[in-house]
Amino acid sequence: MTNWSPARREVRRVRLVIWVAFMVLILGIHVTIALGQTATTVPARIAVVTSSSVPAYAEALEGLKKGLEDLSASIELLDLDREGIRDTFEETLRERSNALVICIGSDAHRIASRAGAAAPFITTMILGGMTIANEQSAGRERLVGAVTLETAISTIALNLAALFPDMKRLGILLGPESGIRREPELRAEAQRAGFTLRVARAAGPAALLEAFHTLEGDVDFVWCLPDEALYTAATVKPLLMASLRSRLPLIGFSASFARAGAAIAFYPDYADVGVQTAKMARRYVASRQRQSWETPRKTMVAVNQRVLRILGLRAEVANREPETLLVLK
């Protein structure tokens, strides 16, 4: 056996300690890298809640899928129109460890906000967005972002000015629950856009025609804001007939409204709303930060040429971008 001197034994011991420490460091680095790689490759779980029977929701869903297609996430679709799903919805959400729930439509929003699951959620394709935001619901704190379907008066005015340059008097029909902002604020926004504004409020569906007639002679158009309670199958047809008799054009809020007899309609590009919602979801998944409320980025226009001819009007559509224009002849 070699008889090492105390000094040489100490040097050997120090070298061994250094070598062990170095190996521990190298092993730690490899473990950290492996764990990091595992963390980045485990996909986030996102649940999408919608109703497949609503065509506009289907368009938004396609845009949402497109916007999320390259995201490392496991996406589960929960269709509220599927038999039995409403009975097990809350249990289904609780069983999943969702990083995020995306609700398409007000029905999905209401159900998700009342569910006992802890997952945060984003709501899109909703009417009366600020009303929903102010709900005293159990899920309010879990709502981390929204894309509403509200269209600003400035957007309507800009489009009207391009289509009908000489018509600057705008009327609005509001129901008891519609019209989020106060009327003075609506008038101020219209005035900044170069329009005068008159508001008529209907106490309910039965009072819709009466409210419409109070606007005759004072406005060039009557804008119908989206209101699920006010505009029903029973109220829309009489309103459209009154519009033709009074020669007072209606501005609808969907292409189907224009097809039914509104002179024009302004409505969001629903597929683009889906893409917009996907971008919001990606930001949230990456940052876990609450997102701001957004309105649609792109406005579509439907023009009913037949109704305009009956009313003696002509829309200037030549300079309109074709992809945002629907002309009904």
N, C-alpha and C positions, 0 to 999 in steps of 0.2 A: 504494500500500500504506500502510495506517495505521501511523504510527510511534508504537507504544505506549512509554510510559515504563517503566523497570524495575519500578517499584512496581505499575503497573497489570498488567504481564505476570505478576507474582508472584500478584496477586489472582486473575487469570484461571486461572492454573495450579492454584491451591488449589481454586477452584470446580470445575474439571474433575476433580480427584482425588476430591473429595467426591461428585460426581455418579456417577463410575465405581464408587466403593465402595458407594454406595447401590444402584445397579443390581445389583451382585454380591450384595448382601445380599438384595434382593428375589428374585433368581433362585434363591438358595440356599434361601430359605423355600419357594418353589414346588416345588423338587426334593424337599425334605424331606417336604412334604405328600404329594406324588405317591408317593414311596417308601413312606411310612407307609400310605397308602391301599392300595398294592399288597400290602404285607405283611399287612394285616388281611383282605384279600379272598382271598388264596391259602389254600385250605382245607387243614387238616391231613388227613393220610391215616391212617385207622384200619382195621386188619384185624381181622375177627371170625372166630374159629376155633371150629367146633362140629360136632356130629354130628346130622344132621337126623332120624335114625331114632329118637332118644330123645325121647318126647313132652314130658318135663319141660324139656328143653333148648329145645324149640320154643317153649314158653310163656315161658321166660326171654328168648329171642331177641326175641319180640314186645315184651316190656317194655323191652328194651334199645333197640330201634328207636324206640319211643315216646319214651324219655328222651333220645335223641340227635337227634330229627327237626329241631330248630331250631338245631342246632350247625353252624357253618360248617366242615364236614368231609366228606371223600370217604371213604365206608365201603365196604369190600370184604368180601364173605362168602366164607370158605373152608370148604367142607363136607367133612369127613373121610370121609364116606360116598360121596363122588363118586369114580367109578372113576379110578384112577391118581393121585389128588392126593397120596397119602402118598409116592409115589416122587419127586415134584417139589416137595414142601412147602418144604423148606429153601431150595432154589433160588428158589422164588417169593418167599419172605420176603426173601431177600437182594437180589432185584431191585427191591423196592419200598423207597421211603424212608418207612417208616411212622413216624409220631409215636408210635403206640401199637398194641399187639396185645392184643385181648381174647379170652381163652380161656374157653369155656363147657364145663365138665366136666373130669374128671381126665385123660382121654385127650388132650384138646387141650392141657392144661397140660404133660403129660409131653413131648409132641412139640415144643411151642414152647420149653420150657426147654432142650431138647437141641439145638435148631437153632442154627446158627452166626450167625444174623442178630443185629445189635446193638440192635434195637428193644426198648424196655422193654415189659413186658406186665402186664396185670391178669388174675387168674384168678377165676372165679366158678363157683358150682354145684359145689363140691368137697366130698368127705367127708374127714374126718381132716385138716382144714386145717393144724393145727400140725405134723403129721408132714410134710406137703408143704413147709411153711415151713422146716423144719429139714433138708431134703434138701441133701446136699453135691453139688449139680448145677452144671453150668457156667452155667446160666441163673439161678442164685439171686440174683445181684446185679441182674439185670434185672427181677426181680419187684417191682413198685412198689405192689401193693395186691391185696387179695383179699376176696371175700365167700364165706364158707363156709356149709354147710348144717347146722352143728351147733346143736342146741337146748339151752339151759341147763336144768339140773334145776329151777331156780327157775321157769322158764316152764312146764315140765311140771307142777310141783307146783301152780302157780296155777290152771291149767286143770283138773287133777284135783280140786282142792278145790271148784271151782265145779260140776263135773259129779257128783262123788260125795263129798259133805261128810263122811261118816263113815268114809272109808277112807283111812288115813294111812300105810300100810306099803308101801313101794315096793321092788321088786327090779329089778336090772339084769343083763342078759346081755351079757357082753363076750367078744370073741374075742381071740386072742393079739396082734393089731395094733390093736384098738380100745381106747377108754378112754384118752384122751390124758393126762388128769390122774391123779394118784395116788388110790387109793381113799379115804384119809383126807380128801382135799379134797372128793371127791364126797359123802362122808357129812356133812361139815361144811356143805356147801351145802344138802343136803336137810334137815338139822336146822334151819337158819335159816328154811327154808320151812315148818317144822312137820311134816316127814315123817321117819320112820326109813328107813334104807336098808340093803339087803343086796345084795352083789355076788356073782355067780357067773360064773366065767371058763371058757370052753370052749377047750380046746387046739386045736380045729379043728372043721370041720363035722361030723365023725363023733362028736364028743363033745358036740354041742349039746343033745340030749335029756337026757343025763345031767346036764348043768349045770342045765337047766331044772328037773328033778325035785328038785334039792337045795334049791330055793326053796319047795317046797310046804309049806304050814302056817305059814310065817314072813312071807309078804307078801300083800298084797291085789291087786297087779298086777305083771306082769313087763314091763319096758320093753326093747324090742329096739332098740338103737342101730344106725344104718346101718352095715353092714359087708358089702362086696361079696364077701368070701371066705367069710363065715359063713352068710349067707342066700342060698341058691341054690334053684333049682327042685327039687332033690332033698331039701333040708332043711326048707323052709318048710311043706310039707303035713304031714309027720309032727309038726312042732312045733304046728301049729294043732290037729291031732287030739288031741295030748297036753293042750293047753290045755282043750279041751272035756271030756275024760275027767276031768281033775283039777279042773275047775271053777275054774281059775285064769286070769283074763283076761289077754290079751296087749295091749300097747300097741305098735302098729306105727309105721312111719316114712313111710308113703305111703298115699294113698287106695286104691291097688290092694291093699295089705296088708290094709286093713280089709275090702275087698270079698271077699278070699280067706278071711276068717274071724277076723281080729283083732277084739277087742271095740271098740277105739277106735284111732285113729291121730292123731298130731300131726306136721305137716309144714309146710314153708314155703309161702308164696304165691309160686310160681315166677315169675309175671309181675312181681310186686313186687320180687323179687330182681333181675330184669333192669333195672327202673327204678332201683333202688338202685345197681347196677353202673354204669349210665349216669351217675349223679350223681358217682360216684367218678372215672369217666373224664374227665368235664368238668372236675373240680377239678384233675386231673393235667395235662391239656392246657393249662389256664390258668396253672398255677403251676410245673409240672415238679418238684413236690415229692412224695416218697414218701408214700403214703397208709396209714392204719392199717388193720388187719384188722377186718372187720365180720361180724356174724351177721345172719340175716334179721330184718326189722323186724316182719313180720306172720306169725302162726302160724295155720294152718288146722286144723280138727278134723273128723275123720270118725268117725261113731258108727254101729256096726252093731247096729241094734235087734234083729234076729233072734238074733244071738249073745248079746246081753245077756239076752234073754228065756230062752234056753236055760240061761244061767248064773244066772238068778234075780236079775238086777240091773236097775236103772233109772237112766238118766242124766237129770240136771236140765238140760234144754236150752232151757227157756223163755226164759231171760234172755240167751241167747247171741246175738251179732250174726249175723244171717242170712248175711251175705256171707262169714263165716269158718267156717260150719258146713255139713257135708255129712251128712245123715241117710240111712242105708241101711236100708231096711225089708225 
